[in-house]
Amino acid sequence: MTEKIIRGKTLRIIRGDITERDCDAIVNPANNHLRHLGGVAGALVKKGGYVIQEESDKIGYVETGQAVITSAGKLRAKHIIHAVGPRWGEGNEREKLKSALIRSLDLASDYGLKSISIPAISSGIFGVPKDLVAEVLVTTAKNYFQEKETSLELIEFCLFDEETYEIFKSKL
């Protein structure tokens, strides 16, 4: 684990299983149709219960670069924020990824949440290079704490594998 304090708030990079995080919200790197079939999304539904998929089905379609919120079912977290990041090769990936994170952080703040745990959005089956994902997400989170008034006291990046963890750590 590594941390940086920015204006009295904590930006943290950890290695772990995001489904086990005890925080106000965890971010699901979602697809546009909020179908939680595999990867992080599938694990969230498997551990948190099908209610997460049911709530997502009521929302329906979400544009790339946007985010929506549901309950977290039986997970330790209170909420799941479903952030739709870009697919590699669709164009404007950097800005879409930045937007997905900012929308997630804004949503958490709108709900008065204090802590959020975020995976490496778009770096899995969406194919965005991990180095680019880490650079965009860590820089955006730093800037968010520096520039915005927010209820958030902790922004955490929770990475499942050692390689991704080390890449994110190097960007902090």
PyMOL commands that set and color helices and strands:
alter all, ss='L'
color gray80, all
select helices_A, chain A and resi 18-20+39-48+51-59+93-110+130-147+162-171
alter helices_A, ss='H'
color red, helices_A
select strands_A, chain A and resi 2-6+9-15+25-30+67-71+79-84+115-118+154-159
alter strands_A, ss='S'
color yellow, strands_A
deselect
rebuild
show_as cartoon
